[in-house]
Amino acid sequence: MTAPLGFVGLGVMGEPMCRNLARKSGRSVVAWDLRREPLAKLAAEGVLAAGSLRELSQKAELVFLSLPGEKEIREIVKGLQGNTVVDCSTAPVALARELAAKMPFADAPVARTRQAAIDGTLSIMVGASEALFARIEPLLRCMASDVTHCGPPGAGQAVKLLNNMVLAETVMALAEALAVAKASGAVDPRVLFETLMKGSADSFALRNHGMKALLPEVHPEKAFPVNYMLKDVGYARDLARSAGLELGGAGAIFELLKETKEMGLGEAYHTAIIEAVRRRRAS
């Protein structure tokens, strides 16, 4: 009999990912989270709630993680020493390499939105051995429309961190452009963004983060928050520094995200950086 799949971390992304895994994998799934609410919701999909991490570890051979960051990953992995771990969190490259040296491990961070997690159309970037990737790819495709083997352990995290770094810097540029348009009155903000979409400044970030969040001033909680983007850009800077590089753009958005968090907006969607942009006044 095939052992159940395990899933730890049922937050904004983890809950819908676990749901799709249960619906599409043809395998039973056992999950664990500190909160009972998502476990109760997933019970309708046949997902079994483990009473403890130890119980999950004993029932499942292969365990997926979707956790906030390095601290939580390290704590959970202590209880999964006999399991194969597929970490879908976003974490440092060095951590992925460290864990892969100790246990069967793949880093498989996800990109795109919560809606993509719900729809099963995430993009997953994987760092793993060829053998482990071949084993987990069909399972990852239950949650994603794009699954890319980026290289050995750590490579998936490297691509994800650099993706988020580029996205954050692009959103910063859009926030600054919008702030100038509004403060100067030189051009209608909607006309600005709609015209940018017709030229070389067009981008996924403009059409989504720009048009759907920055322009209407909508920065909801329970989306991808300032706190998460600050963490990811920090990890990207750490990777750069380990290679002997200091990145100006990444440094600028890191400081802007810090300022936004200090304004009490850490849980708001990361487009809330426009509030910190507005607060910076010319001397």
C-alpha atoms as one frame of an Amber mdcrd trajectory, in Angstrom:
protein
   0.000   0.000   0.000   1.349   3.438  -0.978   2.075   5.667   2.011   0.145
   8.943   2.318   1.711  12.217   1.257   2.376  14.704   4.046   1.787  18.446
   3.997   2.921  20.924   6.662   1.873  24.578   6.592  -1.653  25.472   5.505
  -1.426  29.228   5.110  -2.287  31.541   2.214  -0.592  29.289  -0.349  -0.296
  25.998   1.511  -4.004  25.367   2.035  -4.996  25.514  -1.670  -1.841  23.636
  -2.661  -2.690  20.833  -0.264  -6.249  20.785  -1.575  -5.072  20.337  -5.171
  -2.615  17.643  -4.132  -5.436  15.723  -2.470  -7.761  16.157  -5.451  -5.338
  15.282  -8.227  -2.543  13.035  -6.967  -4.572   9.890  -6.471  -2.846   9.563
  -3.091  -4.168  10.070   0.417  -2.818  13.194   2.140  -2.185  13.802   5.825
  -1.617  17.398   6.954  -0.483  19.282  10.029  -0.748  22.929  11.020  -0.853
  24.817  14.292  -4.289  26.166  13.323  -7.331  23.901  13.254  -9.378  25.978
  10.791  -7.576  24.985   7.554  -7.450  21.354   8.682 -11.227  21.414   9.143
 -11.710  22.893   5.659  -9.467  20.300   4.036 -11.260  17.428   5.743 -13.974
  17.862   3.100 -11.351  16.857   0.500 -10.424  13.734   2.436  -7.241  15.248
   3.902  -6.471  13.614   7.233  -5.442  15.852  10.129  -2.360  14.636  11.997
  -2.479  15.157  15.734   1.190  16.093  15.796   4.194  16.512  13.555   5.506
  13.206  14.866   2.315  11.446  13.798   2.565  12.964  10.314   6.211  11.926
  10.035   5.322   8.340  10.928   2.429   8.126   8.443   3.927   9.909   5.423
   7.199   9.107   3.696   7.289  12.217   1.479   6.377  15.559   3.076   5.695
  18.943   1.461   6.396  22.147   3.408   4.845  25.591   2.901   6.224  27.739
   5.701   7.030  31.425   6.347  10.819  31.202   6.320  14.112  29.756   7.541
  13.290  29.676  11.264  10.115  27.651  10.760  11.715  25.309   8.223  14.578
  24.471  10.565  12.174  23.757  13.413   9.907  21.500  11.350  12.714  19.583
   9.654  14.001  18.511  13.069  10.914  16.315  13.289  11.225  14.926   9.744
  14.600  13.230   9.831  13.263   9.972   8.349  11.266  11.607   5.576  11.882
  12.903   2.071  11.177  16.643   2.222   9.989  18.892  -0.608  10.179  22.468
   0.612   7.786  24.789  -1.239   8.623  27.702   1.049  10.926  30.556   0.035
  14.174  30.283   1.967  17.927  30.893   1.677  19.911  28.984  -0.922  22.449
  28.013   1.751  19.710  26.375   3.824  18.539  24.231   0.902  22.088  23.052
   0.263  22.618  22.335   3.957  19.459  20.249   4.297  20.078  18.365   1.043
  23.426  17.238   2.459  21.633  15.668   5.436  18.439  14.131   4.022  16.506
  13.423   0.800  15.511  17.029   0.031  14.269  19.246  -2.788  13.695  22.990
  -2.730  10.564  23.764  -4.751   9.494  27.369  -4.086   6.363  28.610  -5.826
   5.594  31.736  -7.830   2.367  33.485  -8.851  -0.637  34.432  -6.784  -2.975
  32.808  -4.258  -5.519  32.547  -7.055  -2.967  30.529  -9.032  -2.531  28.295
  -5.982  -6.302  27.808  -5.886  -6.461  27.106  -9.639  -3.425  24.798  -9.604
  -1.531  27.058 -12.027   1.505  27.964  -9.956   5.035  28.069 -11.335   7.374
  25.878  -9.290  11.156  26.151  -9.503  12.942  23.030  -8.317  16.405  22.364
  -6.986  16.981  18.614  -6.677  18.897  15.637  -7.963  17.678  14.250 -11.288
  16.324  11.144  -9.562  14.369  13.030  -6.907  13.004  15.510  -9.453  11.691
  12.652 -11.604   9.938  11.247  -8.557   8.269  14.471  -7.389   7.488  16.182
 -10.710   4.097  14.444 -11.196   3.080  15.498  -7.681   4.179  19.093  -8.226
   2.107  19.214 -11.414  -0.979  18.637  -9.265  -0.358  22.160  -7.961   1.323
  23.906 -10.872   1.047  24.446 -14.608   4.793  25.126 -14.882   7.418  23.002
 -13.144  11.066  23.760 -13.945  14.071  21.734 -12.815  16.539  24.579 -12.259
  19.468  22.447 -11.145  20.835  20.848  -7.968  19.612  21.677  -4.448  19.512
  25.442  -3.940  18.921  26.279  -7.600  15.148  26.517  -7.179  15.534  28.948
  -4.314  18.050  31.016  -6.277  15.607  31.461  -9.164  12.705  32.268  -6.815
  14.672  34.829  -4.814  15.936  36.576  -7.929  12.425  36.503  -9.393  11.069
  38.263  -6.312  13.950  40.708  -6.250  13.238  41.733  -9.854   9.492  41.928
  -9.151   9.989  44.065  -6.050  12.270  46.484  -7.898   9.755  46.726 -10.749
   6.900  47.441  -8.346   9.069  50.122  -6.724   9.579  51.795 -10.110   5.833
  51.681 -10.781   5.046  53.087  -7.325   7.474  55.941  -7.866   6.050  56.737
 -11.302   2.523  56.723  -9.928   3.469  58.889  -6.949   5.057  61.469  -9.258
   2.005  61.506 -11.533  -0.343  62.087  -8.602   1.811  64.608  -6.731   2.700
  66.702  -9.772  -0.664  66.590 -11.494   1.246  66.393 -14.771  -0.723  63.419
 -16.105  -3.768  61.375 -15.117  -2.442  58.262 -13.331  -4.667  55.900 -15.315
  -3.564  57.448 -18.590   0.041  57.002 -17.446  -0.281  53.295 -16.692  -2.451
  52.503 -19.700   0.053  54.226 -21.984   3.020  52.487 -20.358   1.353  49.186
 -21.239   1.633  50.150 -24.913   5.373  50.782 -24.762   8.662  49.312 -23.609
   7.781  49.758 -19.900   5.017  47.150 -20.187   5.322  44.171 -17.845   3.443
  41.535 -15.882   3.974  43.695 -12.802   2.384  46.712 -14.495  -0.659  44.775
 -15.697  -1.201  43.089 -12.339   0.429  44.891  -9.420   0.149  48.249 -11.142
  -3.360  48.186 -12.573  -4.987  46.010  -9.896  -3.331  47.307  -6.712  -1.252
  50.470  -7.092  -3.646  52.429  -9.305  -6.833  51.754  -7.284  -4.878  52.004
  -3.988  -5.838  48.478  -2.909  -3.281  46.777  -0.660  -5.180  43.973   1.126
  -3.928  41.710   3.854  -3.786  37.923   3.335  -2.076  38.436  -0.015   1.734
  38.522  -0.483   2.637  41.021   2.250   5.399  43.539   2.795   6.886  41.267
   5.480   7.297  38.364   3.042   8.802  40.491   0.290  11.209  42.075   2.770
  12.330  38.585   3.800  12.790  37.431   0.206  14.731  40.498  -0.905  16.903
  40.077   2.164  17.644  36.475   1.184  18.462  37.622  -2.358  20.912  40.219
  -1.012  22.518  37.529   1.153  22.999  35.349  -1.932  24.547  38.277  -3.811
  26.874  39.099  -0.932  27.979  35.459  -0.723  29.116  35.912  -4.331  30.928
  39.166  -3.504  28.283  41.495  -4.973  26.460  44.475  -3.458  23.243  45.292
  -5.337  22.070  48.907  -5.486  18.521  48.259  -6.670  17.946  45.450  -4.192
  19.316  47.652  -1.425  16.930  50.455  -2.348  13.798  48.303  -2.329  14.929
  46.568   0.884  15.078  49.937   2.663  11.733  51.003   1.198  10.102  47.780
   2.384  11.597  48.325   5.853  10.122  51.828   5.967   6.724  50.489   4.888
   6.828  47.875   7.645   7.743  50.543  10.192   4.621  52.452   9.107   2.546
  49.521  10.389   1.896  48.068   6.931   3.873  44.846   7.252   0.820  42.652
   6.675  -0.465  44.694   3.716   0.102  43.614   0.107   3.637  44.610  -0.852
   2.353  47.292  -3.240   1.794  49.314  -0.047   5.367  50.549  -0.527   3.779
  53.499  -2.352   2.893  54.884   1.086   6.578  54.998   2.015   7.398  56.540
  -1.381   4.923  59.346  -0.661   6.395  59.951   2.766   9.847  60.635   1.350
   9.990  64.358   0.684  12.495  66.279  -1.428  14.923  68.308   0.669
